């Protein structure tokens, strides 16, 4: 797995040539997106440049960002119109700061509506220095074909830059299997479930249900304090309080909880890409099932098709 880290460093480190702001942090319960954030932070911390500010799509405080400051966006599977909130936030920032240098960390790409694609192509074409990283061959080809005014790079997922001390591997129980099954708009109705053993424990990330887990319980009360500051006209302070709690408490909890879950099993079956990649990092046997647009098979076929530790069942449905 160190090979992927070397590729990330050699490809992206030369581009980080100034201080930066880090936007679109994952303030939600998907542990996989927290893994990505941790990998990006580990990578950026070694560049020698300073992070001036970081926030989520909902906590950006509207500050002026100097033209000499780089703007970096978190990676994931939200480039396109599958998860429009993330795209709309990036578009607002790009529209406001078209002259800054940008990097979008490794993404899977999916568009279902040509109008949305053309809107984004037009916006990105106005950027003077935009790098978009694709984390699989299909996304790389799509971006290279349509975002011709931008620099397009093929880069592994940033989970492979996560620090070793965050990888928690529990005690194995011989033959114990886990099926991490997502239940959202990326889910495929037919999942080849005959390939999942009947005794596999079926779960999703424990953090998806934000009513559970002590950081989320405390957040419900802390959020009331944040709301009080907001009502007092101290909007920026309220936003920064939210940033602090998510970055220092909830995201680290998501990471620990996600790896702890994977670490307790010998074999991992999953419809989530980062459950599959976490399983590989922890030395598990992994069987992956595609999402609606083939994200998992595209990633595995790009970087890991010769790996004996993971196999994937493909889905042929695609977007544009």
C-alpha positions as CSV (number, residue, x, y, z in Angstrom):
1,X,0.0,0.0,0.0
2,X,3.0,2.3,0.4
3,X,3.1,2.3,-3.5
4,X,-0.1,4.4,-3.5
5,X,1.3,6.9,-1.0
6,X,4.4,7.3,-3.2
7,X,2.2,8.0,-6.2
8,X,0.2,10.6,-4.2
9,X,3.3,12.4,-3.0
10,X,5.1,12.4,-6.3
11,X,2.1,13.6,-8.2
12,X,0.6,16.2,-5.9
13,X,3.4,17.5,-3.6
14,X,4.9,19.7,-6.4
15,X,1.5,21.4,-6.8
16,X,1.3,22.6,-3.2
17,X,3.5,25.6,-3.5
18,X,1.8,28.1,-1.2
19,X,-0.4,28.4,1.9
20,X,-4.0,27.2,1.4
21,X,-7.5,26.9,2.7
22,X,-9.1,23.5,2.9
23,X,-12.8,23.4,2.1
24,X,-15.7,20.9,1.9
25,X,-14.8,19.0,5.0
26,X,-17.2,16.0,5.7
27,X,-19.4,17.0,8.6
28,X,-21.6,13.9,8.4
29,X,-21.7,10.3,9.6
30,X,-20.0,8.6,6.6
31,X,-16.8,7.3,8.1
32,X,-15.3,6.8,4.7
33,X,-15.3,10.5,4.0
34,X,-13.6,11.0,7.4
35,X,-10.9,8.6,6.3
36,X,-10.3,10.7,3.2
37,X,-10.1,13.9,5.2
38,X,-7.5,12.3,7.5
39,X,-5.4,11.2,4.5
40,X,-5.6,14.7,2.9
41,X,-4.6,16.3,6.2
42,X,-1.6,14.0,6.6
43,X,-0.5,14.7,3.1
44,X,-0.9,18.5,3.4
45,X,0.9,18.6,6.7
46,X,4.1,17.3,5.1
47,X,4.2,20.0,2.4
48,X,5.6,22.7,4.5
49,X,2.8,25.1,3.8
50,X,0.2,26.4,6.2
51,X,-3.5,25.6,6.3
52,X,-5.0,29.1,6.9
53,X,-8.6,27.9,7.3
54,X,-10.7,24.8,6.9
55,X,-14.5,24.2,7.0
56,X,-17.4,22.3,5.6
57,X,-19.9,23.4,2.9
58,X,-22.2,24.6,5.6
59,X,-19.8,26.4,7.8
60,X,-17.9,28.6,5.4
61,X,-17.9,32.1,7.0
62,X,-17.8,34.1,3.7
63,X,-14.3,35.4,4.3
64,X,-12.2,37.0,1.6
65,X,-9.6,34.6,0.3
66,X,-6.5,36.3,-1.2
67,X,-5.6,35.6,-4.8
68,X,-2.2,34.2,-3.7
69,X,-3.9,31.6,-1.5
70,X,-4.5,28.1,-2.8
71,X,-8.0,26.6,-2.4
72,X,-8.1,22.8,-2.0
73,X,-11.3,20.7,-1.9
74,X,-11.7,17.4,-0.1
75,X,-11.9,14.2,-2.2
76,X,-14.6,11.6,-2.4
77,X,-17.4,10.5,-4.7
78,X,-19.3,13.7,-5.1
79,X,-18.0,15.3,-8.3
80,X,-21.0,15.6,-10.6
81,X,-24.7,15.6,-9.8
82,X,-25.2,12.5,-7.6
83,X,-24.6,14.7,-4.5
84,X,-25.5,18.2,-5.7
85,X,-24.8,20.0,-2.4
86,X,-21.1,19.4,-2.6
87,X,-21.0,20.4,-6.3
88,X,-23.0,23.6,-5.6
89,X,-20.7,24.6,-2.8
90,X,-17.6,24.1,-5.0
91,X,-19.2,26.1,-7.7
92,X,-20.0,29.0,-5.4
93,X,-16.4,29.2,-4.3
94,X,-15.0,28.9,-7.8
95,X,-17.4,31.6,-9.0
96,X,-16.3,33.9,-6.3
97,X,-12.6,33.2,-6.6
98,X,-11.9,32.3,-10.2
99,X,-8.3,33.6,-10.2
100,X,-7.0,31.4,-7.3
101,X,-5.1,28.2,-7.7
102,X,-7.2,25.1,-7.1
103,X,-6.8,21.4,-6.4
104,X,-9.8,19.0,-6.1
105,X,-8.5,15.9,-4.3
106,X,-9.2,12.5,-5.9
107,X,-12.8,12.0,-6.9
108,X,-15.1,9.6,-8.6
109,X,-17.2,11.4,-11.2
110,X,-20.8,10.9,-12.2
111,X,-23.3,13.0,-14.2
112,X,-26.8,12.0,-15.1
113,X,-27.9,15.4,-16.6
114,X,-26.1,16.9,-19.6
115,X,-27.2,20.4,-18.5
116,X,-25.4,20.0,-15.1
117,X,-22.2,18.8,-16.9
118,X,-22.2,21.8,-19.3
119,X,-22.8,24.2,-16.5
120,X,-19.8,22.9,-14.6
121,X,-17.6,22.7,-17.7
122,X,-18.3,26.3,-18.4
123,X,-17.5,27.4,-14.9
124,X,-14.3,25.4,-14.6
125,X,-13.1,26.6,-17.9
126,X,-12.8,30.1,-16.5
127,X,-10.3,29.0,-13.8
128,X,-6.8,30.1,-14.5
129,X,-5.2,27.2,-12.5
130,X,-7.5,24.3,-11.7
131,X,-6.3,20.7,-11.0
132,X,-8.9,18.0,-10.7
133,X,-7.8,14.6,-9.5
134,X,-9.6,11.5,-10.7
135,X,-9.3,8.3,-8.6
136,X,-10.1,5.8,-11.3
137,X,-9.6,5.4,-15.1
138,X,-13.2,6.0,-16.0
139,X,-13.4,9.3,-14.1
140,X,-10.0,10.3,-15.5
141,X,-11.2,9.7,-19.1
142,X,-14.5,11.5,-18.5
143,X,-12.8,14.6,-17.0
144,X,-10.1,14.6,-19.7
145,X,-12.8,14.6,-22.4
146,X,-15.0,17.3,-20.9
147,X,-12.9,19.5,-18.7
148,X,-10.3,20.2,-21.3
149,X,-9.3,23.6,-19.9
150,X,-8.1,22.1,-16.6
151,X,-5.3,19.9,-15.5
152,X,-6.6,16.3,-15.0
153,X,-4.6,13.8,-12.9
154,X,-5.1,10.2,-12.0
155,X,-4.4,9.8,-8.3
156,X,-5.2,7.0,-5.8
157,X,-7.7,7.6,-3.1
158,X,-6.4,9.7,-0.2
159,X,-7.2,7.0,2.4
160,X,-3.8,5.5,1.5
161,X,-2.2,8.5,3.1
162,X,-3.9,8.0,6.4
163,X,-1.4,7.8,9.3
164,X,-0.6,4.3,10.5
165,X,-1.5,5.3,14.1
166,X,-5.2,5.7,12.9
167,X,-5.4,2.1,11.6
168,X,-7.1,0.1,14.4
169,X,-7.1,-3.6,13.8
170,X,-9.1,-5.6,16.3
171,X,-8.6,-9.2,17.3
172,X,-9.7,-11.6,14.6
173,X,-12.4,-14.2,15.1
174,X,-11.8,-17.1,12.8
175,X,-14.4,-17.2,10.0
176,X,-16.3,-14.1,11.2
177,X,-17.8,-12.0,8.3
178,X,-19.2,-8.5,8.0
179,X,-21.4,-7.1,5.3
180,X,-21.3,-3.3,5.3
181,X,-24.4,-2.4,3.2
182,X,-25.2,1.2,2.3
183,X,-28.8,2.3,2.0
184,X,-28.9,5.6,0.0
185,X,-29.2,6.9,-3.5
186,X,-26.1,5.0,-4.6
187,X,-27.5,1.6,-3.7
188,X,-28.1,-0.9,-6.5
189,X,-31.3,-2.9,-6.1
190,X,-29.7,-6.2,-7.2
191,X,-26.5,-6.8,-5.3
192,X,-25.5,-10.4,-6.1
193,X,-26.4,-11.2,-2.5
194,X,-26.0,-14.9,-3.1
195,X,-22.2,-14.2,-2.8
196,X,-22.7,-13.0,0.8
197,X,-22.7,-15.9,3.4
198,X,-25.9,-16.2,5.4
199,X,-24.1,-15.8,8.7
200,X,-22.4,-12.5,7.8
201,X,-23.4,-9.7,10.2
202,X,-25.1,-7.0,8.2
203,X,-24.4,-3.4,9.3
204,X,-23.6,0.1,7.9
205,X,-21.1,2.5,9.4
206,X,-22.3,2.9,13.0
207,X,-21.8,6.6,12.6
208,X,-24.4,6.9,9.8
209,X,-27.1,7.0,12.5
210,X,-26.2,10.3,14.0
211,X,-28.5,9.7,17.0
212,X,-26.0,7.2,18.4
213,X,-22.5,7.6,19.7
214,X,-21.4,9.9,22.5
215,X,-20.0,12.7,20.3
216,X,-23.3,12.9,18.4
217,X,-25.3,13.0,21.6
218,X,-23.1,15.8,23.0
219,X,-23.4,17.6,19.6
220,X,-27.1,17.8,19.9
221,X,-26.6,19.9,23.1
222,X,-23.6,21.8,21.8
223,X,-25.5,22.8,18.7
224,X,-28.0,24.6,21.0
225,X,-25.1,26.7,22.3
226,X,-24.0,27.3,18.7
227,X,-27.5,28.4,17.9
228,X,-27.6,30.9,20.8
229,X,-24.4,32.6,19.5
230,X,-26.0,32.7,16.1
231,X,-29.1,34.4,17.4
232,X,-26.9,36.9,19.3
233,X,-25.5,38.0,16.0
234,X,-22.2,36.2,16.5
235,X,-22.6,34.2,13.3
236,X,-18.9,33.7,12.6
237,X,-18.2,32.5,16.2
238,X,-21.0,30.0,15.9
239,X,-19.6,28.7,12.6
240,X,-16.1,28.4,14.1
241,X,-17.5,26.5,17.2
242,X,-19.1,24.0,14.8
243,X,-15.9,23.6,12.9
244,X,-13.9,23.0,16.1
245,X,-16.3,20.3,17.4
246,X,-16.5,18.4,14.1
247,X,-12.8,18.6,13.4
248,X,-11.6,17.8,16.9
249,X,-14.3,15.4,18.2
250,X,-16.7,13.9,15.6
251,X,-14.4,13.2,12.7
252,X,-11.7,11.5,14.9
253,X,-14.6,9.5,16.4
254,X,-15.8,8.5,12.9
255,X,-12.3,7.3,12.0
256,X,-11.8,5.2,15.2
257,X,-15.2,3.7,15.0
258,X,-15.0,2.8,11.3
259,X,-11.6,1.1,11.6
260,X,-12.6,-0.6,14.8
261,X,-15.7,-2.1,13.1
262,X,-13.7,-3.4,10.1
263,X,-10.9,-4.7,12.4
264,X,-13.1,-7.1,14.2
265,X,-13.8,-9.4,11.2
266,X,-11.8,-11.7,9.0
267,X,-13.8,-11.1,5.8
268,X,-15.6,-7.9,4.7
269,X,-18.4,-7.8,2.1
270,X,-19.4,-4.3,1.2
271,X,-21.2,-1.9,-1.1
272,X,-19.1,1.0,0.3
273,X,-15.7,1.8,-1.4
274,X,-14.0,2.9,1.8
275,X,-15.1,-0.1,3.8
276,X,-13.4,-2.1,1.0
277,X,-10.2,0.0,1.1
278,X,-10.1,0.0,4.9
279,X,-10.4,-3.8,4.8
280,X,-7.4,-4.0,2.4
281,X,-5.4,-1.6,4.7
282,X,-6.2,-3.9,7.7
283,X,-5.3,-7.1,5.8
284,X,-8.8,-8.5,5.5
285,X,-10.3,-10.5,2.7
286,X,-12.6,-8.1,0.8
287,X,-15.5,-8.7,-1.5
288,X,-17.0,-5.5,-3.0
289,X,-20.3,-4.9,-4.8
290,X,-20.7,-1.9,-7.1
291,X,-22.8,1.2,-6.5
292,X,-25.2,2.5,-9.2
293,X,-22.5,3.9,-11.5
294,X,-19.7,1.3,-11.0
295,X,-17.6,3.3,-8.6
296,X,-16.1,0.3,-6.8
297,X,-15.2,-1.8,-9.8
298,X,-13.7,1.3,-11.6
299,X,-11.4,1.9,-8.6
300,X,-10.4,-1.7,-8.1
301,X,-9.8,-2.2,-11.8
302,X,-7.6,0.9,-11.9
303,X,-5.4,0.3,-9.0
304,X,-5.9,-3.1,-7.4
305,X,-7.0,-5.6,-10.1
306,X,-4.1,-7.9,-9.4
307,X,-4.5,-7.8,-5.6
308,X,-5.4,-11.2,-4.1
309,X,-7.1,-9.5,-1.1
310,X,-10.0,-7.9,-3.0
311,X,-12.5,-8.9,-5.7
312,X,-15.4,-6.9,-7.0
313,X,-18.8,-7.7,-8.6
314,X,-19.4,-5.1,-11.3
315,X,-22.5,-3.1,-12.2
316,X,-22.8,-2.0,-15.8
317,X,-25.2,0.9,-15.3
318,X,-23.5,4.3,-16.1
319,X,-24.2,8.0,-16.4
320,X,-23.4,10.3,-19.4
